[in-house]
């Protein structure tokens, strides 16, 4: 094995273990943890067995390994950006809904408080 292969395998192993530690500490969801472990394992497998890339390249009819890796990386990044964008939109909607609910609760509380104060002021 070449030194670069060993280095990439070590990096993938360290990154995968760090990802698992984040999940154990409740800093990552199961979905994100699974996704990142899959990414790190695939990096490790393709570093150890680069001939698998040639098989995949022939399947999508590409000739250059670097172009193939760049296209795959860009597609993965686009998928991640799309997911993050959807989550951001959902969180904005949820924050807006929660702000509306808080405003309604505050208005109700203010009305009840003013009624209570009126009752207190009418009593001798």
Residue frames relative to the residue before (quaternion, step in Angstrom):
aa qw qx qy qz dx dy dz
X 1.0000 0.0000 0.0000 0.0000 0.00 0.00 0.00
X 0.4350 -0.6890 0.5160 0.2642 3.51 -1.04 0.79
X 0.6499 -0.5388 0.3746 0.3835 3.54 -1.24 0.48
X 0.6460 0.5237 -0.3297 0.4469 3.60 0.98 -0.80
X 0.6239 0.5332 -0.3389 0.4599 3.59 1.06 -0.71
X 0.6560 0.4978 -0.3030 0.4796 3.56 0.95 -0.88
X 0.6496 0.5162 -0.3200 0.4572 3.60 0.97 -0.81
X 0.6641 0.4871 -0.3109 0.4744 3.60 0.93 -0.83
X 0.6364 0.5172 -0.3288 0.4683 3.60 0.99 -0.78
X 0.6540 0.5023 -0.3128 0.4713 3.59 0.97 -0.84
X 0.6417 0.5197 -0.3178 0.4659 3.59 0.97 -0.83
X 0.6621 0.5019 -0.3062 0.4648 3.57 0.93 -0.87
X 0.6548 0.5106 -0.3079 0.4644 3.58 0.99 -0.81
X 0.6586 0.4942 -0.3055 0.4782 3.59 0.93 -0.87
X 0.6683 0.4978 -0.3051 0.4610 3.60 0.91 -0.88
X 0.6493 0.5055 -0.3213 0.4686 3.61 0.97 -0.78
X 0.6622 0.4855 -0.3197 0.4730 3.61 0.94 -0.78
X 0.6251 0.5221 -0.3378 0.4717 3.60 1.04 -0.69
X 0.6293 0.5319 -0.3258 0.4637 3.58 1.03 -0.76
X 0.6499 0.5005 -0.3111 0.4799 3.58 0.98 -0.82
X 0.6399 0.5184 -0.3292 0.4619 3.61 0.99 -0.79
X 0.6195 0.5284 -0.3467 0.4656 3.61 1.03 -0.70
X 0.6555 0.5049 -0.3134 0.4660 3.58 0.97 -0.82
X 0.6475 0.5224 -0.3201 0.4533 3.59 0.95 -0.87
X 0.7082 0.4370 -0.2501 0.4949 3.59 1.06 -0.73
X 0.4692 -0.7028 0.4126 0.3402 3.62 1.29 0.21
X 0.4707 0.6618 -0.4537 0.3669 3.59 1.00 0.77
X 0.7472 0.2548 -0.1688 0.5901 3.55 1.30 0.08
X 0.4495 -0.6784 0.5073 0.2835 3.54 -1.09 0.68
X 0.6513 -0.5132 0.3816 0.4083 3.54 -1.27 0.32
X 0.6347 0.5413 -0.3244 0.4460 3.57 1.03 -0.79
X 0.6841 0.4677 -0.2846 0.4819 3.60 0.87 -0.95
X 0.6334 0.5298 -0.3321 0.4560 3.59 0.99 -0.80
X 0.6584 0.5033 -0.3084 0.4670 3.57 0.89 -0.90
X 0.6474 0.5298 -0.3137 0.4493 3.58 0.93 -0.91
X 0.7201 0.4474 -0.2640 0.4600 3.58 0.79 -0.99
X 0.6210 0.5124 -0.3585 0.4725 3.60 1.01 -0.63
X 0.6189 0.5333 -0.3354 0.4692 3.57 1.05 -0.73
X 0.6426 0.5122 -0.3198 0.4716 3.60 0.96 -0.83
X 0.6996 0.4722 -0.2868 0.4531 3.60 0.79 -1.01
X 0.6490 0.5067 -0.3262 0.4643 3.59 0.99 -0.74
X 0.6520 0.5004 -0.3289 0.4651 3.58 0.98 -0.75
X 0.6122 0.5261 -0.3530 0.4731 3.60 1.05 -0.68
X 0.6683 0.4993 -0.3000 0.4626 3.58 0.93 -0.85
X 0.6638 0.4996 -0.3089 0.4630 3.59 0.92 -0.87
X 0.7029 0.4535 -0.2812 0.4703 3.59 0.88 -0.89
X 0.6006 0.5241 -0.3699 0.4772 3.61 1.17 -0.39
X 0.6957 0.4662 -0.2728 0.4735 3.58 0.99 -0.84
X 0.7960 0.1582 -0.0602 0.5811 3.58 1.05 -0.80
X 0.0931 -0.8470 0.5212 0.0478 3.62 0.33 1.17
X 0.5425 0.6218 -0.4072 0.3916 3.60 1.19 -0.31
X 0.5534 0.5980 -0.3968 0.4227 3.60 1.19 -0.42
X 0.6060 0.5502 -0.3507 0.4551 3.58 1.10 -0.65
X 0.6291 0.5331 -0.3399 0.4523 3.57 1.00 -0.77
X 0.6315 0.5289 -0.3244 0.4649 3.57 1.02 -0.81
X 0.6805 0.4765 -0.2884 0.4761 3.60 0.94 -0.90
X 0.6266 0.5407 -0.3373 0.4486 3.59 1.04 -0.76
X 0.6475 0.5005 -0.3222 0.4759 3.58 0.97 -0.76
X 0.6274 0.5580 -0.3320 0.4299 3.58 1.09 -0.70
X 0.7528 0.3114 -0.1919 0.5472 3.60 1.11 -0.64
X 0.4595 -0.7366 0.3970 0.2979 3.57 1.35 0.37
X 0.4216 0.6532 -0.5120 0.3653 3.56 0.74 1.09
X 0.3752 -0.7514 0.5079 0.1915 3.55 -1.16 0.63
X 0.7623 0.3727 -0.1844 0.4960 3.57 0.96 -0.86
X 0.4514 -0.7186 0.4668 0.2490 3.58 -0.72 1.10
X 0.6580 0.5168 -0.3192 0.4450 3.62 0.94 -0.83
X 0.6380 0.5094 -0.3315 0.4728 3.60 0.96 -0.81
X 0.6363 0.5318 -0.3245 0.4551 3.55 0.99 -0.84
X 0.6748 0.4894 -0.2970 0.4658 3.59 0.89 -0.92
X 0.6498 0.5116 -0.3201 0.4621 3.59 0.97 -0.79
X 0.6596 0.4995 -0.3127 0.4665 3.60 0.92 -0.84
X 0.6517 0.4995 -0.3194 0.4730 3.59 0.94 -0.83
X 0.6556 0.5076 -0.3136 0.4628 3.59 0.94 -0.86
X 0.6517 0.5059 -0.3174 0.4675 3.60 0.95 -0.82
X 0.6527 0.5044 -0.3212 0.4652 3.59 0.96 -0.80
X 0.6367 0.5094 -0.3291 0.4763 3.59 1.00 -0.75
X 0.6578 0.5066 -0.3088 0.4640 3.59 0.96 -0.84
X 0.6284 0.5188 -0.3341 0.4736 3.59 1.01 -0.73
X 0.6473 0.5092 -0.3207 0.4679 3.58 0.95 -0.84
X 0.6586 0.4983 -0.3127 0.4692 3.59 0.96 -0.84
X 0.6477 0.5139 -0.3208 0.4620 3.59 0.96 -0.81
X 0.6386 0.5247 -0.3247 0.4598 3.59 0.98 -0.82
X 0.6590 0.5015 -0.3042 0.4709 3.58 0.94 -0.87
X 0.6617 0.4993 -0.3052 0.4687 3.59 0.93 -0.89
X 0.6348 0.5320 -0.3247 0.4568 3.56 1.01 -0.79
X 0.6552 0.4994 -0.3073 0.4763 3.59 0.96 -0.83
X 0.6555 0.4995 -0.3146 0.4709 3.59 0.94 -0.82
X 0.6349 0.5283 -0.3295 0.4575 3.58 1.00 -0.78
X 0.6521 0.5068 -0.3112 0.4702 3.58 0.95 -0.84
X 0.6538 0.5049 -0.3143 0.4678 3.58 0.95 -0.84
X 0.6618 0.4983 -0.3127 0.4647 3.60 0.96 -0.79
X 0.6233 0.5279 -0.3443 0.4628 3.60 1.01 -0.72
X 0.6466 0.5050 -0.3151 0.4770 3.58 0.99 -0.81
X 0.6638 0.5051 -0.3060 0.4589 3.56 0.94 -0.86
X 0.6385 0.5092 -0.3263 0.4760 3.60 0.99 -0.78
X 0.6443 0.5155 -0.3217 0.4643 3.59 0.97 -0.81
X 0.6610 0.4985 -0.3053 0.4705 3.58 0.94 -0.87
X 0.6609 0.5006 -0.3084 0.4664 3.59 0.95 -0.82
X 0.6300 0.5196 -0.3366 0.4689 3.60 1.03 -0.71
X 0.6387 0.5122 -0.3253 0.4731 3.59 1.01 -0.75
X 0.6609 0.4999 -0.3116 0.4650 3.58 0.92 -0.85
X 0.6398 0.5118 -0.3275 0.4705 3.60 0.99 -0.77
X 0.6432 0.5177 -0.3258 0.4606 3.59 0.98 -0.81
X 0.6520 0.5013 -0.3166 0.4726 3.60 0.98 -0.81
X 0.6582 0.5005 -0.3118 0.4680 3.59 0.94 -0.85
X 0.6535 0.5102 -0.3157 0.4615 3.57 0.99 -0.79
X 0.6383 0.5113 -0.3287 0.4723 3.60 1.00 -0.79
X 0.6498 0.5067 -0.3146 0.4713 3.59 0.96 -0.83
X 0.6545 0.5080 -0.3068 0.4684 3.57 0.94 -0.84
X 0.6442 0.5144 -0.3216 0.4658 3.60 0.98 -0.81
X 0.6435 0.5120 -0.3254 0.4667 3.60 0.99 -0.79
X 0.6668 0.4929 -0.3051 0.4683 3.57 0.89 -0.88
X 0.6461 0.5198 -0.3140 0.4623 3.57 0.99 -0.80
X 0.6658 0.4823 -0.3138 0.4750 3.60 0.94 -0.81
X 0.6195 0.5224 -0.3476 0.4718 3.63 1.02 -0.68
X 0.6567 0.5082 -0.3092 0.4635 3.55 0.94 -0.86
X 0.6541 0.5047 -0.3114 0.4695 3.60 0.97 -0.80
X 0.6308 0.5228 -0.3352 0.4652 3.60 1.04 -0.73
X 0.6428 0.5166 -0.3172 0.4683 3.57 0.99 -0.80
X 0.6549 0.5142 -0.3008 0.4650 3.55 1.00 -0.84
X 0.6892 0.4757 -0.2912 0.4625 3.59 0.95 -0.79
X 0.6501 0.5120 -0.3187 0.4623 3.66 1.09 -0.54
X 0.6309 0.5145 -0.3515 0.4622 3.59 1.10 -0.51
X 0.4524 -0.7033 0.4796 0.2658 3.63 -0.95 0.91
